[in-house]
Amino acid sequence: MKKGKKLMLKFGPMLAALALMVTTVSVNTTCTWVGYQDELPKNANKLRKF
C-alpha cells in the first residue's frame, strides 16, 4: 500500500499535467475522420483558444 502511495505522489502531478495537455490539444483540433467527432465535456470548452 505504501509503495502505491509513493508512486502516486511521485507521478501524480505529471499525469495530471499530461491529461490537461491532451485535453487542450483535443479541444483545439477536429477529427480527421469524416462525420465522426466525439462529444467533449462542457468544462473542456473553456480550454479553447478560438
GULUMBA-450165 format. One line per 10 residues: their letters; for each residue x negated, y negated, z of N, C-alpha, C. Coordinates in pm, 1 decimal. Layout:
<atoms>
a> X:Y:Z:X:Y:Z:X:Y:Z ~ ...
</atoms>
This chain:
<atoms>
mkkgkklmlk> -81.8:119.7:0.0:0.0:0.0:0.0:-85.9:-125.7:0.0 ~ -194.6:-123.7:74.1:-279.8:-242.0:82.5:-351.0:-268.7:-48.7 ~ -387.7:-161.4:-121.6:-456.1:-180.7:-249.2:-364.7:-248.5:-350.2 ~ -237.5:-211.1:-350.1:-141.1:-272.4:-441.4:-121.5:-419.8:-411.9 ~ -117.6:-453.3:-284.3:-100.9:-592.9:-245.3:-223.3:-675.3:-283.8 ~ -342.6:-618.6:-262.0:-465.0:-688.6:-300.5:-470.0:-709.6:-451.7 ~ -429.9:-606.6:-525.1:-429.5:-615.0:-671.2:-331.8:-722.2:-718.8 ~ -214.0:-727.5:-657.4:-113.8:-826.5:-695.9:-159.5:-967.4:-660.2 ~ -224.3:-984.0:-546.4:-275.2:-1116.1:-508.2:-387.0:-1161.4:-600.7 ~ -464.2:-1065.9:-651.2:-576.2:-1099.6:-738.1:-529.5:-1131.5:-880.3
fgpmlaalal> -439.3:-1050.6:-933.8:-399.6:-1065.2:-1073.5:-260.4:-1126.6:-1093.4 ~ -186.1:-1147.9:-987.8:-51.7:-1204.1:-997.7:-47.3:-1341.3:-1064.2 ~ -127.9:-1437.3:-1019.5:-125.5:-1569.7:-1083.3:-165.5:-1565.1:-1231.3 ~ -258.1:-1476.1:-1265.5:-299.5:-1464.0:-1404.8:-185.3:-1408.4:-1490.4 ~ -112.5:-1311.5:-1437.3:0.7:-1255.7:-1510.2:113.5:-1357.6:-1524.8 ~ 135.3:-1438.1:-1423.6:238.0:-1542.1:-1431.2:202.6:-1646.7:-1536.4 ~ 76.3:-1685.7:-1543.2:31.9:-1782.6:-1643.9:45.4:-1723.8:-1784.2 ~ 10.9:-1597.6:-1799.3:24.4:-1531.4:-1929.1:170.6:-1524.7:-1971.3 ~ 260.2:-1493.0:-1877.9:402.9:-1487.5:-1909.3:455.1:-1624.7:-1951.8 ~ 409.2:-1730.8:-1886.1:451.2:-1866.2:-1923.5:400.6:-1902.8:-2062.2
mvttvsvntt> 277.0:-1867.1:-2095.3:222.5:-1897.0:-2228.2:298.5:-1820.8:-2336.6 ~ 328.3:-1694.1:-2313.5:401.2:-1614.0:-2411.9:541.7:-1670.2:-2432.2 ~ 607.5:-1712.0:-2324.3:740.5:-1770.6:-2335.6:736.7:-1901.7:-2412.5 ~ 636.2:-1984.4:-2386.7:623.4:-2111.6:-2457.1:602.0:-2090.1:-2606.1 ~ 518.1:-1996.9:-2642.6:495.5:-1966.5:-2784.3:622.3:-1911.0:-2847.2 ~ 692.6:-1826.4:-2775.8:814.7:-1766.3:-2827.7:924.0:-1870.1:-2850.8 ~ 933.7:-1968.3:-2763.7:1035.5:-2072.6:-2777.8:1006.9:-2159.9:-2898.6 ~ 880.5:-2183.8:-2926.8:843.2:-2276.3:-3033.4:821.9:-2211.0:-3169.1 ~ 851.1:-2084.0:-3182.9:838.8:-2017.5:-3311.8:970.1:-1949.2:-3346.6 ~ 983.3:-1915.4:-3472.0:1101.4:-1842.2:-3515.8:1060.4:-1702.8:-3559.3
ctwvgyqdel> 1156.8:-1618.7:-3572.8:1132.1:-1479.6:-3608.2:1097.0:-1469.0:-3756.0 ~ 1005.5:-1378.3:-3790.2:966.8:-1359.5:-3929.5:1063.6:-1269.0:-4003.6 ~ 1142.8:-1192.8:-3933.1:1241.6:-1105.6:-3996.4:1367.0:-1185.9:-4027.1 ~ 1417.6:-1174.0:-4147.7:1535.8:-1248.1:-4189.2:1657.3:-1196.3:-4111.9 ~ 1730.7:-1286.7:-4053.5:1854.8:-1251.1:-3985.7:1838.2:-1195.2:-3846.2 ~ 1720.6:-1196.3:-3791.8:1703.2:-1143.8:-3656.4:1631.5:-1245.8:-3570.7 ~ 1699.5:-1296.5:-3472.8:1639.3:-1388.4:-3377.0:1698.6:-1357.0:-3241.0 ~ 1616.9:-1309.6:-3150.5:1663.0:-1276.4:-3015.9:1712.9:-1401.0:-2945.2 ~ 1813.7:-1385.1:-2861.8:1862.5:-1495.6:-2780.9:1766.6:-1517.0:-2664.2 ~ 1726.6:-1640.7:-2644.5:1637.9:-1675.4:-2533.5:1720.5:-1723.1:-2415.2
pknanklrkf> 1669.1:-1707.3:-2295.7:1739.0:-1761.0:-2178.8:1751.2:-1913.5:-2187.7 ~ 1856.1:-1968.1:-2129.0:1878.4:-2113.3:-2135.8:1767.1:-2191.8:-2068.2 ~ 1703.2:-2135.1:-1967.2:1594.0:-2205.6:-1897.9:1471.0:-2218.2:-1986.0 ~ 1457.3:-2133.0:-2087.8:1340.4:-2138.3:-2173.7:1346.6:-2257.9:-2269.2 ~ 1463.7:-2315.9:-2289.1:1476.2:-2428.7:-2382.0:1401.5:-2553.3:-2334.8 ~ 1377.9:-2566.9:-2205.1:1306.1:-2685.2:-2157.5:1157.1:-2677.9:-2190.0 ~ 1109.1:-2565.4:-2240.6:968.9:-2550.0:-2281.4:947.7:-2588.2:-2428.3 ~ 1056.2:-2619.7:-2499.7:1043.8:-2652.5:-2641.4:968.6:-2783.4:-2659.9 ~ 894.1:-2791.0:-2769.9:814.9:-2910.9:-2797.3:877.9:-2997.7:-2904.6 ~ 988.5:-2956.4:-2961.9:1054.2:-3037.2:-3065.0:1198.2:-3058.9:-3032.8
</atoms>
